[in-house]
Amino acid sequence: VLEGGAIDWDGEGTILTTKECLLNPNRNPLMSESDVKAMLHDALGSRTTIWINRGLLNDHTDGHVDNIARFLAPGVVACQSAADADDPNAARLDEIAEQLENQRDARGRLLKVVRIPSPGRVENEDGDVVPASHMNFLIGNATVVVPTYGTPSAQRAVDALKPYFPGRNVVGLPSRHILSGGGSFHCITQQQPA
């Protein structure tokens, strides 16, 4: 089982994914890490797979990588930093950044890691923490649509992404209602590489 949000790739042979998702027994019970790597290589031509341990708290997708880390360019990866001390994912976000900072891509480059502010604590109407993320952005031909949740970090996240998408209009759009059904803009679209 491999939905689009389970992987992100740089176009030069490097794939990001999470162990929590692709190695989860409820998805691929008979596949080992090496089996999954071989499948990704065969299907997508990848040469390097970077495994992040886990995704966001309460992520019903079992830790899709498109909620925690995304390529901005070959060799450049964005991940989130805790918005404040109340961020329920603070420890996870730091762990993700540390993992990425020690990785090399398929061309041997040490990854440049760009920290984008997280939305922080976002709860549903029942008071449960939901996996809100500014990483679930959609890259279009002329626009990058960044999910926002009415938190103070929203504009900072949009502004932090702008330098990495010259020639594209980077905008934030409310995504709380989409999140209630699962995911955000990247999750509800099918990307087609140009």
Buried (B, 14 or more C-beta within 10 A) or exposed (E): EBBEBBBBBBEBBBBBBBBBBBBBEEBBEEBEEEEBBBBBBEEBEBBBBBBBEBBBBEBEBBBBBBBBBBBBBBBBBBBBBBBEEEBBBBEBBBBBBEBBEEBEBBEEBEBBBBBBBBBBBBEEEEEEBBBBBBBBBBBBEEEBBBBBBEBEBBEBBBBBBBEBBEEBEBEBBEBBEBBEEBBBBBBBBEEEEE
